[in-house]
Amino acid sequence: GIVLELLKEAMVSKLGDTKGFLIDGYPQELRDAEEFESKIGEPKLVFCLDCSAETMSSRLLMRNQSNENSDKAETTEERIESYYQASKPLIAYYESKTQLCKVDAEGTQEDVFLEICKTIDSFLK
């Protein structure tokens, strides 16, 4: 609740200065989405970066190589499974509302970024 209130305050303070907001990593669960909509409103567009579990695992392991508390492969697999379990209902929820835009995230960071930018640009036109 506190995070959502802080998010709402930040969004309200910038309403006149922007065409919209890009919120990374939120909502993570269906109840978060429902709470967001009840307190702030429905999002106009929701991105789902879609890649295989293998790609996700590889990226997490690479990211964590420089971290002292890096995840082991087993922990990474558990995190990915947990992500899939939490995101399935969330993805279905936004698909039913036709707000979901799936982006193929198997490519490079630059490719994925450009695809997201193109989608946002066409949405804003």
N, C-alpha and C positions, 0 to 999 in steps of 0.2 A: 503494500500500500504506500509506503513512504517513497519508494522509487517512482511509482506512478505519479504521485503528487509532485515530486520534483520535476519529472518529465513534463507534466502538464504546465507547471509554472514556467519552465524554460520555453515551451512551445508558445504559450500565450504571450510571453514577453516579446517574441519575435514575429508575431502574426503579420504585422504590417510590412515587414522587411523581406518576406520570402514568398516563393511560389509553393513551398511545401517543405516537408521534413523527411529525411532518410534516417530511419532508426535501425541500427545494426544489432542483430541478435535478440530482438524483442518483437513479439512475444515468443516465449519458448514453449508454452503449454496453452492448451485451449482455454483454461480458466483465466490466464493472463489476457488473452485476446478479448474474451467477453468483458472483463473488467475494464480494459482499455476503451472498448466501444461504449460502455455505459458511462464512463467518466470523461472521455475525450471526444469520441466519435469514431465512425467507421473509417478505416484507411481506404484510400482510393485505389491503391495498388500495393500488392504484397509480392516480394520476390522470394523464390525458393531456389537456392543454388543447388543444383542436382548433380551429384557425382557418385561414383561407386564407393562402396565401403573400402575397397583397396586404395583408391585415390585418397579418400579421407584419412585413412590410417597412415599412409605414406607422408601426407602433409603434416599431420599431427606429430609424427615421430621426427620429421625434419625440423619442425618448429621447436620442439622440445630438446633438441640436441644441445642447444646453447643454454638451456635452463638447468640449474643444479638439481632441481626437484623434478626432473623429466620423467614422463610416464614410460613405463615399460610397455612392451607390445600387448601384454595381457590387459593392463589397465586401459590402454587405448581402445582395445576391442570392446571392453565394458562400456567405455564412454560413448562409443559409436552406437552400440546396441541401445543404450539408454536414450541417446538422441533420436534414433529411429522410433522407439516406443512413444516418446513424447511428441514427436513431430507428425506422426501419421494422422492423428485426429485433427491437428491444427491445419495440416495441408488439405485434408478433406473439407474442413470447415470453410476455408477460403476458396477452394475450388467450387463449392456449392454457391458461393456468393459472386463468382466470376471475377474475383479481385486478384487471383493468383497468377503470377507470371513465372513459369519455370524457366530457369536459365541453365543451359548445359555448362557445367563447371568443370568438365574434364580437361579443358584447355589450360593455357597459361593464365597467370594472374591478369596480364594485359588483355588477353582475349575476353576473359570474363568481364573485366571492367568495361571494355568497349561495348560489349553486348548490353550490359546494364545501362550504360549511357545512352545508347541508341533507343532502348525501350523508354527510358525517362523522357528523352527528347520528343519521341513521337507521342507520348502520353500528354505532354505539356502543350502540344500544338493544337 
